[in-house]
């Protein structure tokens, strides 16, 4: 089984189990919670506390506990798959999965989304007094429906990016000229001679040969 396949199976299993747990055992998930301050993303530190407090204030203690548990498990999954991906890349010295070009692009997009999210969060908090507390944004079902797939996507992406980072780290540390040359040739074939990955591989090869 390839690394990409294994990661895909893990995140799909997580998403399926989480969805069955939440939407099978949850109650009144589509009833808006009272006195809820809208949040931008479940990934931000204060979101879980705000949402669980709103649920508890409405007497939905079971849903509050389920949300807190799922948020913690989701963050743990992202961290665990990232660590596992890095270890896999280091130990098995395999080919890159995403490629350095895509990895950098995804990382840049995520950084921009985070910056936009934080800016939006600041604006929302500044306007909190004038914002309605109910509505669709106050439905726990929507929180779960956005948390589960986004956690699965981010977990898979973190694993693939960390895997490719591990591959480059072990190549740089061991620095065998033959291995670097072979990796550079494969990168040119798979990603193109002008790709960032191929350029970095060629540079690493030249530096090692002249060292």
C-alpha positions as a LaTeX table, in Angstrom:
\begin{tabular}{lrrr}
\hline
Residue & $x$ (\AA) & $y$ (\AA) & $z$ (\AA) \\
\hline
Unk1 & 0.00 & 0.00 & 0.00 \\
Unk2 & 1.37 & 3.40 & $-0.98$ \\
Unk3 & 1.70 & 6.24 & 1.48 \\
Unk4 & $-0.88$ & 8.34 & $-0.36$ \\
Unk5 & $-3.39$ & 5.48 & $-0.32$ \\
Unk6 & $-2.83$ & 4.80 & 3.38 \\
Unk7 & $-3.37$ & 8.45 & 4.30 \\
Unk8 & $-6.50$ & 8.66 & 2.15 \\
Unk9 & $-7.97$ & 5.60 & 3.87 \\
Unk10 & $-7.20$ & 7.02 & 7.31 \\
Unk11 & $-8.83$ & 10.41 & 6.69 \\
Unk12 & $-11.85$ & 8.84 & 4.96 \\
Unk13 & $-12.28$ & 6.52 & 7.94 \\
Unk14 & $-12.08$ & 9.47 & 10.31 \\
Unk15 & $-14.65$ & 11.45 & 8.33 \\
Unk16 & $-17.06$ & 8.52 & 8.13 \\
Unk17 & $-16.82$ & 7.62 & 11.81 \\
Unk18 & $-17.12$ & 11.24 & 12.91 \\
Unk19 & $-20.15$ & 11.85 & 10.71 \\
Unk20 & $-21.88$ & 8.70 & 11.95 \\
Unk21 & $-21.16$ & 9.62 & 15.57 \\
Unk22 & $-22.26$ & 13.23 & 15.29 \\
Unk23 & $-25.31$ & 12.97 & 13.07 \\
Unk24 & $-26.37$ & 9.63 & 14.48 \\
Unk25 & $-26.12$ & 10.51 & 18.15 \\
Unk26 & $-26.60$ & 14.29 & 18.06 \\
Unk27 & $-29.86$ & 16.00 & 18.99 \\
Unk28 & $-31.29$ & 19.33 & 17.80 \\
Unk29 & $-28.21$ & 19.97 & 15.69 \\
Unk30 & $-30.09$ & 22.27 & 13.33 \\
Unk31 & $-31.70$ & 24.38 & 16.05 \\
Unk32 & $-29.82$ & 27.69 & 16.37 \\
Unk33 & $-28.04$ & 28.23 & 19.67 \\
Unk34 & $-28.97$ & 31.31 & 21.67 \\
Unk35 & $-26.45$ & 34.01 & 22.57 \\
Unk36 & $-23.78$ & 32.74 & 20.19 \\
Unk37 & $-21.05$ & 35.04 & 18.89 \\
Unk38 & $-20.22$ & 34.00 & 15.29 \\
Unk39 & $-16.77$ & 32.50 & 14.79 \\
Unk40 & $-14.65$ & 32.28 & 11.64 \\
Unk41 & $-13.12$ & 28.82 & 11.92 \\
Unk42 & $-12.97$ & 25.88 & 14.29 \\
Unk43 & $-9.17$ & 26.05 & 14.00 \\
Unk44 & $-8.88$ & 29.32 & 15.91 \\
Unk45 & $-8.09$ & 28.92 & 19.64 \\
Unk46 & $-11.21$ & 30.59 & 21.07 \\
Unk47 & $-13.78$ & 28.95 & 18.81 \\
Unk48 & $-14.19$ & 25.71 & 20.75 \\
Unk49 & $-14.61$ & 27.55 & 24.05 \\
Unk50 & $-17.19$ & 29.96 & 22.58 \\
Unk51 & $-19.22$ & 27.21 & 20.92 \\
Unk52 & $-19.20$ & 24.79 & 23.86 \\
Unk53 & $-20.16$ & 27.64 & 26.23 \\
Unk54 & $-23.09$ & 28.58 & 23.99 \\
Unk55 & $-24.23$ & 24.95 & 23.79 \\
Unk56 & $-23.92$ & 24.49 & 27.55 \\
Unk57 & $-25.87$ & 27.69 & 28.19 \\
Unk58 & $-28.68$ & 26.21 & 26.08 \\
Unk59 & $-28.56$ & 22.98 & 28.06 \\
Unk60 & $-27.03$ & 20.95 & 25.23 \\
Unk61 & $-24.26$ & 19.50 & 27.39 \\
Unk62 & $-23.96$ & 16.32 & 25.34 \\
Unk63 & $-23.50$ & 18.23 & 22.09 \\
Unk64 & $-21.01$ & 20.55 & 23.80 \\
Unk65 & $-18.93$ & 17.61 & 24.96 \\
Unk66 & $-19.13$ & 15.97 & 21.54 \\
Unk67 & $-17.98$ & 19.17 & 19.82 \\
Unk68 & $-15.05$ & 19.64 & 22.21 \\
Unk69 & $-14.03$ & 16.00 & 21.73 \\
Unk70 & $-14.25$ & 16.12 & 17.95 \\
Unk71 & $-12.31$ & 19.39 & 17.74 \\
Unk72 & $-9.54$ & 17.92 & 19.91 \\
Unk73 & $-9.45$ & 14.66 & 17.93 \\
Unk74 & $-9.35$ & 16.60 & 14.65 \\
Unk75 & $-6.40$ & 18.72 & 15.76 \\
Unk76 & $-4.68$ & 15.58 & 17.03 \\
Unk77 & $-5.26$ & 13.85 & 13.70 \\
Unk78 & $-3.67$ & 16.72 & 11.79 \\
Unk79 & $-0.62$ & 16.67 & 14.07 \\
Unk80 & $-0.35$ & 12.87 & 14.07 \\
Unk81 & $-0.55$ & 12.50 & 10.30 \\
Unk82 & 1.95 & 15.32 & 9.80 \\
Unk83 & 4.38 & 13.59 & 12.17 \\
Unk84 & 3.72 & 10.23 & 10.52 \\
Unk85 & 4.23 & 11.69 & 7.07 \\
Unk86 & 7.54 & 13.23 & 8.04 \\
Unk87 & 8.73 & 9.97 & 9.62 \\
Unk88 & 7.68 & 7.99 & 6.55 \\
Unk89 & 9.62 & 10.31 & 4.25 \\
Unk90 & 12.72 & 10.07 & 6.42 \\
Unk91 & 12.65 & 6.33 & 7.04 \\
Unk92 & 11.70 & 5.05 & 3.60 \\
Unk93 & 13.49 & 7.74 & 1.54 \\
Unk94 & 10.72 & 7.52 & $-1.02$ \\
Unk95 & 9.71 & 9.86 & $-3.81$ \\
Unk96 & 7.91 & 13.09 & $-3.05$ \\
Unk97 & 4.12 & 12.86 & $-3.16$ \\
Unk98 & 2.95 & 16.41 & $-3.81$ \\
Unk99 & 6.17 & 17.78 & $-5.16$ \\
Unk100 & 7.90 & 20.84 & $-3.75$ \\
Unk101 & 6.09 & 23.21 & $-6.10$ \\
Unk102 & 2.62 & 22.13 & $-4.98$ \\
Unk103 & 3.68 & 21.93 & $-1.35$ \\
Unk104 & 4.88 & 25.54 & $-1.40$ \\
Unk105 & 1.72 & 26.64 & $-3.21$ \\
Unk106 & $-0.56$ & 24.92 & $-0.70$ \\
Unk107 & 1.39 & 26.29 & 2.24 \\
Unk108 & 1.15 & 29.80 & 0.80 \\
Unk109 & $-2.60$ & 29.49 & 0.22 \\
Unk110 & $-3.16$ & 28.20 & 3.76 \\
Unk111 & $-1.09$ & 31.05 & 5.20 \\
Unk112 & $-3.13$ & 33.58 & 3.22 \\
Unk113 & $-6.40$ & 31.98 & 4.30 \\
Unk114 & $-5.27$ & 32.06 & 7.92 \\
Unk115 & $-4.35$ & 35.75 & 7.62 \\
Unk116 & $-7.73$ & 36.55 & 6.04 \\
Unk117 & $-9.47$ & 34.52 & 8.74 \\
Unk118 & $-7.70$ & 36.33 & 11.56 \\
Unk119 & $-8.53$ & 39.69 & 10.00 \\
Unk120 & $-12.17$ & 38.66 & 9.66 \\
Unk121 & $-12.18$ & 37.45 & 13.26 \\
Unk122 & $-10.93$ & 40.82 & 14.51 \\
Unk123 & $-13.60$ & 42.63 & 12.49 \\
Unk124 & $-16.32$ & 40.28 & 13.70 \\
Unk125 & $-15.35$ & 40.79 & 17.31 \\
Unk126 & $-15.32$ & 44.54 & 16.82 \\
Unk127 & $-18.84$ & 44.38 & 15.38 \\
Unk128 & $-20.13$ & 41.68 & 17.72 \\
Unk129 & $-22.57$ & 43.99 & 19.47 \\
Unk130 & $-24.35$ & 44.74 & 16.17 \\
Unk131 & $-24.42$ & 41.15 & 14.85 \\
Unk132 & $-27.43$ & 38.83 & 15.27 \\
Unk133 & $-26.84$ & 35.97 & 17.71 \\
Unk134 & $-29.06$ & 33.42 & 15.93 \\
Unk135 & $-29.41$ & 32.32 & 12.35 \\
Unk136 & $-27.65$ & 29.68 & 10.30 \\
Unk137 & $-24.22$ & 30.47 & 11.78 \\
Unk138 & $-25.55$ & 29.42 & 15.20 \\
Unk139 & $-26.56$ & 25.90 & 14.10 \\
Unk140 & $-24.32$ & 23.21 & 15.67 \\
Unk141 & $-25.00$ & 20.96 & 12.68 \\
Unk142 & $-23.28$ & 23.48 & 10.42 \\
Unk143 & $-20.27$ & 23.60 & 12.75 \\
Unk144 & $-19.87$ & 19.83 & 12.54 \\
Unk145 & $-20.56$ & 19.80 & 8.80 \\
Unk146 & $-17.66$ & 22.20 & 8.20 \\
Unk147 & $-15.30$ & 20.79 & 10.85 \\
Unk148 & $-15.30$ & 17.17 & 9.70 \\
Unk149 & $-14.44$ & 17.58 & 5.98 \\
Unk150 & $-12.00$ & 20.43 & 6.58 \\
Unk151 & $-10.15$ & 18.39 & 9.21 \\
Unk152 & $-9.94$ & 15.44 & 6.80 \\
Unk153 & $-8.60$ & 17.63 & 3.99 \\
Unk154 & $-6.09$ & 19.42 & 6.22 \\
Unk155 & $-4.91$ & 16.14 & 7.77 \\
Unk156 & $-4.21$ & 14.62 & 4.37 \\
Unk157 & $-2.51$ & 17.76 & 3.12 \\
Unk158 & $-0.37$ & 18.03 & 6.27 \\
Unk159 & 0.72 & 14.41 & 5.89 \\
Unk160 & 1.73 & 14.84 & 2.24 \\
Unk161 & 3.60 & 18.11 & 2.82 \\
Unk162 & 5.41 & 16.69 & 5.86 \\
Unk163 & 6.28 & 13.55 & 3.91 \\
Unk164 & 7.93 & 15.58 & 1.15 \\
Unk165 & 9.76 & 17.66 & 3.76 \\
Unk166 & 11.08 & 14.45 & 5.32 \\
Unk167 & 12.34 & 13.25 & 1.93 \\
Unk168 & 14.30 & 16.47 & 1.41 \\
Unk169 & 15.64 & 16.47 & 4.96 \\
Unk170 & 17.07 & 12.96 & 4.69 \\
Unk171 & 18.58 & 13.75 & 1.29 \\
Unk172 & 20.23 & 16.90 & 2.65 \\
Unk173 & 21.53 & 15.16 & 5.79 \\
Unk174 & 22.88 & 12.05 & 4.14 \\
Unk175 & 23.97 & 13.90 & 1.03 \\
Unk176 & 25.09 & 10.95 & $-1.08$ \\
Unk177 & 26.00 & 12.38 & $-4.52$ \\
Unk178 & 24.65 & 9.34 & $-6.37$ \\
Unk179 & 21.33 & 9.47 & $-4.52$ \\
Unk180 & 21.03 & 13.22 & $-5.05$ \\
Unk181 & 21.79 & 12.90 & $-8.76$ \\
Unk182 & 19.23 & 10.14 & $-9.15$ \\
Unk183 & 16.63 & 12.17 & $-7.24$ \\
Unk184 & 17.33 & 15.22 & $-9.40$ \\
Unk185 & 16.87 & 13.16 & $-12.56$ \\
Unk186 & 13.58 & 11.71 & $-11.30$ \\
Unk187 & 12.37 & 15.16 & $-10.28$ \\
Unk188 & 13.09 & 16.51 & $-13.75$ \\
Unk189 & 11.18 & 13.60 & $-15.28$ \\
Unk190 & 8.18 & 13.79 & $-12.94$ \\
Unk191 & 7.90 & 17.53 & $-12.24$ \\
Unk192 & 9.75 & 19.12 & $-15.15$ \\
Unk193 & 13.25 & 20.55 & $-15.46$ \\
Unk194 & 12.04 & 24.04 & $-14.51$ \\
Unk195 & 10.16 & 22.92 & $-11.39$ \\
Unk196 & 11.26 & 24.19 & $-8.00$ \\
Unk197 & 11.84 & 20.64 & $-6.84$ \\
Unk198 & 14.17 & 19.81 & $-9.75$ \\
Unk199 & 16.08 & 23.07 & $-9.33$ \\
Unk200 & 16.58 & 22.49 & $-5.61$ \\
Unk201 & 17.64 & 18.89 & $-6.22$ \\
Unk202 & 20.23 & 19.98 & $-8.80$ \\
Unk203 & 21.54 & 22.66 & $-6.45$ \\
Unk204 & 21.86 & 20.17 & $-3.59$ \\
Unk205 & 23.75 & 17.83 & $-5.92$ \\
Unk206 & 26.19 & 20.54 & $-7.00$ \\
Unk207 & 26.79 & 21.67 & $-3.42$ \\
Unk208 & 27.50 & 18.11 & $-2.27$ \\
Unk209 & 29.88 & 17.42 & $-5.14$ \\
Unk210 & 31.87 & 20.58 & $-4.46$ \\
Unk211 & 31.96 & 20.06 & $-0.68$ \\
\hline
\end{tabular}
